[in-house]
């Protein structure tokens, strides 16, 4: 792929949206999609900038058509994908689908191995705007390097004649932070997230450079921890996808939800809601539409926060800092189940804050004047987000 056709840098963060998998599994259908579209409007998600309605595994029939084309499951999607895409587009939104680089998807529907160009053309004809492309499919498919398998669909999408955003879902195996961003617009940096805020035993990879021996059971905190090592690879258009947001799927305290959303936003992961919107609480809806936090995710500079090891205490307080278009942002995360006070000195974080105009904590809206040092009180699992306006 030549670099000029690669990516339009920061705009591509704009495929924030919703995806079916974590809430519905394979039990996804046309009326769920249409209700979701409706709720996107009524809950203010569309106005907040969420745009993509993505259907994960389970949308297709178990067999291709006799002449080898992918087809939607006709019971679940009686009107077919092209009509559904028209419907989603008519509401000013975009539509995503799911495919797989192997012979079969993870739920044993047809994969695209050997059918890449044909399937990309099908997606283009249907009017699909986004493709999540997975890593299942059995031994025969896995003998090829992921760059080859995922690269084949990238090439096919380019040939399809439609602008289709491409999300590589290779579970963080084989170090996709070194190659995934050159093939797709994003790459999954870990195995499957589950509805768990903190889980030290699930998800084989707790750090980036461990052996990738398993892919399931990641939690919000394991994915944050893994990003400590790989945030350095985030550059505009080459985004690590931290997987769907689990907000709404389990009982998380408001502080846990804020932590989840803050890190996904500040680390420039796509913000992909993954819950049943009909049951989402007002509190969680307000959190997911918080303009200041979404602005961090969409910041035009396209830089991430990075872990500041020297200011952090392992297993207790994590300090992250980064640059934004009009200043800096500093995150303080209390990893403990009890309240802690942490005195942060912005000067000691390697930030150039000469000319500081003001400090504001984004979740509370509280202003701290031009303070260079703040003694912050952190509730259990809370993350405070200080914006340093310059
Ligand atoms: C894999 C992916 C998940 C989901 C399922 C669907 O596990 O990593 O995100 O798409 O497959 O079967």
Boltz pocket constraint, residues with backbone or C-beta under 6 A from the ligand:
constraints:
  - pocket:
      binder: B
      contacts: [[A, 21], [A, 56], [A, 57], [A, 98], [A, 105], [A, 106], [A, 107], [A, 134], [A, 169], [A, 171], [A, 191], [A, 192]]
      max_distance: 6.0
